[in-house]
């Protein structure tokens, strides 16, 4: 009886919270400002006690439990007449049901509700508008020039790899705190960003970082090239302060990095948006594929060789190591990851799905309106 009551009450709460979130962005805004920080201050602090990713372990446990559920289901077909076995199996299913609904509630409170907050407005006093190809070109060229300039300032080893000797965790937190006057939600406590043990699979899925809502942890890929870490740290930590949309987290990460007093963080911030702008510019420019368009593109500033070498996800030797030891092909892992992320985003009301990451270009165009053009 207690189990049934728990299932009914918990299901009702989850459904109510999700419906309320879809109906009222104002309620979600209030929640993310007044309630969500409480969970971060309590549970994120507790999780930060552990040096490893608790969320990653929870995923492994979830996979094991799912396999057991399936195996027991098959066994019921053959052993269902044995009352002792059936009784124990039902108890196990009840335990799994309680765990599942509890996790669903946590994900609702730490993830789903946040997706229905009011959108971020980079220029609060200006109306959003359509931007021209020329304006996109100006922004793209500005980022390229910044990357080229900062690449020359980096400390490097004999193989031209960038070297960083400071505390990256602390610098990332300081960079986000620096934005808190303009974006008050970025004030407050931040845990350390944790490296994922199974980073090889993250690499195959082209994932730099991940926010685990059920454990309130910011995690990152431990195999990336060093220039990815500052922007990834700031991106995932922004999620922990209620900015669930990927384009918004990427935009805030960019601002945090370029406004940091640390030159390496500034460089990482510009590098993080370079490919987004490059793709957007090429897609907008090469509509017809005419010679004039190609000539126009060739006349724009190009990224330097140093920038080209730094603007990578993984080093070539790291990719080779991953491919050599991988159980599943990178293509298959990437396809599965893309489908899961796309489905998750759309389920939470993000119509663009995985393409929402590209929305950072629009936010950057808005931000630099009146500054560059």
C-alpha angles and dihedrals in degrees: 000000000000090000093053091047091050092049093049096045095044093046091049092051093049093048092046094050093049093047091048090050092052092047101043123038088174090062090050091049090053092047095051092049101040109024111022094062088061091061090047093050093048108032101027089051090051093048090049088068087076117072092207129065108271089189092059090054090048090055091052090049090049091053091049092048091050091053091049091050091052093046093048090048090056091046091053088064090060103027101029092113092064104091096201092054093044092049093052091045092052090051090051091049090051091052091050090048092054091048092047095051092044091053090046090055092049092049090049092053096041101035122006098051091049091059091068098056120118112279121262115260113206092190106037094182097047132071119238114251143172113280125216129236089249091056091049088049091052091051093046091050091048092055092046091051092048091051092049092050096046093046088068092055097057124109108237141184126234090280093053093252114149116252126206122186104176133088102279094187094057094042091053091052092047090050092055093043086055089065095048095096090061095031105031094187088070091068120094138044125354125185122213118276109248127217116236115237093213093052091142090071090046088053092051088050091049091239119150098181143355135204112216105208093187092059099026093233133142110218135182142193109267095204101059126117110266098251090067096062105075094051092041092050092051092043095053093042089053087059088057089060095055103272098127100162110096096220091051093048089048092049093049090046088053093051092046092051100044092045093049118109088230114095094207091055090049090053092047090051093055092043092052093063098034097091093044090056094041092054093044091050094048092046091051096042102044098056094129102016093232124163090246091060092050090048090051092050093050090054093060123093113274127217112258123246090255091054091047089054093046097044094076135112099219134002115256093246090052091053090050091052092049093048091048094055101031119120093198126042117258090235092057094045090049092050092050092046093048091050094048094047093044092049093046093051094047091048088058094052100267099134095189091059113193090353086073088086087071089060089088087080090063092048091050092049089053093046095052093044104122092014104067100011 
